[in-house]
Amino acid sequence: HLIHAVFDMGIGVIDTAPAYGLSEARLGAALGAARERIFLSTKAGERFEDGRSTYDFRERAVEASVAASLDRLRTDRVDCVWVHSDGTDLAILRDGGAIRALAAARERGQVRAIGCSPKTLDGAMAALDDARVDALMVELHPRESSMLPAVQRAGAEGRAVFVKKPLASGHRAPAEAIPWILRHPEVTCVVVGGLNAERLRATAALAQA
């Protein structure tokens, strides 16, 4: 099972989302007692059904999304929930409902950290302007460095930085992208996908080189 292979590799972070098909439900079924061994994060704001994404960043919708994620993941709390932006970063943050819902979930103990996954540099900077935001998830690789100012600011302020799409959705070679990303000391975690254990093992080895 891929989940067990992940543990064998010493990987301690798993990221998922309601928009990733059956991912949350499958993880919930597979993790069991191993849940305590990992940093588990999911997202809110986007759903993917009938072949298309829909977005809802209102406070009540994000609150319901968190509750549904906990149910599918078979856990009473997750380590981080990311606001899964559709690109309207500034509007989402100005409205404030998503962050309010996550802050309330953190108060209830359902969420340990609040994250924002913006698509624009302005959105990333605006997220960092909110003291309630603990972490950023941004695209960063040798062909996409526009988020570096936000990455550097986050690191200076003690916020976590997770890197999404490190291989540019399959267009960059791991041997090129992973070492380049990890040369930035502000990066906390690189989130990579893996179609099989062998490919994931090879990618993970680059981080340990």
Secondary structure as UniProt FT lines:
FT   HELIX           2..8
FT   TURN            9..10
FT   STRAND          13..15
FT   TURN            18..19
FT   TURN            21..22
FT   HELIX           23..31
FT   HELIX           32..37
FT   STRAND          39..44
FT   STRAND          46..49
FT   TURN            50..51
FT   STRAND          52..55
FT   HELIX           59..73
FT   STRAND          80..84
FT   HELIX           89..95
FT   HELIX           97..107
FT   TURN            108..109
FT   STRAND          114..117
FT   HELIX           121..128
FT   TURN            131..132
FT   STRAND          135..139
FT   TURN            142..143
FT   TURN            146..147
FT   HELIX           148..156
FT   TURN            157..158
FT   STRAND          160..164
FT   TURN            166..171
FT   HELIX           174..182
FT   TURN            185..186
FT   STRAND          189..190
FT   HELIX           197..208
//
